[in-house]
Amino acid sequence: MYTIIGGDGKEYGPVPAEQVREWIAAGRANLDTQAKAAGTNEWKRLRDHPDFGAESPDAPPVMPGGPASLENELASPWLRLGARLLDGVLAAVLVGPGFLMMLPWLIAQSNADASHGLFPRSPFSAFSGDIPLAGIPTSAAAVLAAGWVVLMAIQIALLSTRGQSVGKIVAGVRIVRLDGQPAGFVHAWLLRACVVGFICAIPFVGSFFAVLDILFIFTASRRCLHDRIAGTHVVKAA
């Protein structure tokens, strides 16, 4: 008896080996599908189980294609983390100059606010309404806003049309829906980024969610929490 992880990240089984062979023949699984034998907690590829290994006379052939066979093409956690790092570098290049231009003013506001005792206002309190925005250097604000707009325009356009950010293009991975269809604007950006961004902005809860979201990349399905919310996974780009 075996339990497998399907292309949608869900567990199926336990079922007999014969049923698994039927799933492979139908393209719903392949020899690289993660599975565990009944009575064990160890997940490994079907080809690594005795009933499906090369030495087995009933070993089925590898059947390519089909949404459920995507386990073999899921992007590794390190590729995904590398893509995120590259996106961070791009953000720093585009938004960083404006932030650096504004930094002296932010520091000045923080120093001027030191009279608030043990808990002075954050230098970012200008953006939350605690400090009048009229004093913000116009040129710095313009450069910061322009960089942010350009960054968002590039990333949203690429994610909506290709399922890839700049970092994902370089890393050779892309976002697709669980049925293998293109993610599009709703799944690649609105659900994956915007909804998750709002959750992460919630005090305390958001920080916990952000850490847990990253850790889920190391699960067997390699789907972060934002993948589960959006109904997506990240695969190697063809």
HELIX and SHEET records of a PDB file:
HELIX    1   1 ALA A   17  ALA A   25  1                                   9    
HELIX    2   2 LEU A   46  ASP A   48  5                                   3    
HELIX    3   3 PRO A   67  GLU A   73  5                                   7    
HELIX    4   4 PRO A   77  ALA A  112  1                                  36    
HELIX    5   5 ALA A  114  HIS A  116  5                                   3    
HELIX    6   6 PRO A  123  SER A  128  5                                   6    
HELIX    7   7 LEU A  133  GLY A  135  5                                   3    
HELIX    8   8 THR A  138  ARG A  162  1                                  25    
HELIX    9   9 VAL A  166  ALA A  171  1                                   6    
HELIX   10  10 GLY A  184  PHE A  185  1                                   2    
HELIX   11  11 VAL A  186  VAL A  195  3                                  10    
HELIX   12  12 VAL A  196  CYS A  200  1                                   5    
HELIX   13  13 VAL A  205  LEU A  215  1                                  11    
HELIX   14  14 PHE A  216  PHE A  218  5                                   3    
HELIX   15  15 LEU A  225  ALA A  230  1                                   6    
SHEET    1   A 4 GLU A  11  VAL A  15  0                                        
SHEET    2   A 4 TYR A   2  ILE A   5 -1                                        
SHEET    3   A 4 GLN A  34  ALA A  37 -1                                        
SHEET    4   A 4 LYS A  44  ARG A  45 -1                                        
SHEET    1   B 2 VAL A 173  ARG A 177  0                                        
SHEET    2   B 2 THR A 232  LYS A 236 -1                                        
END                                                                             
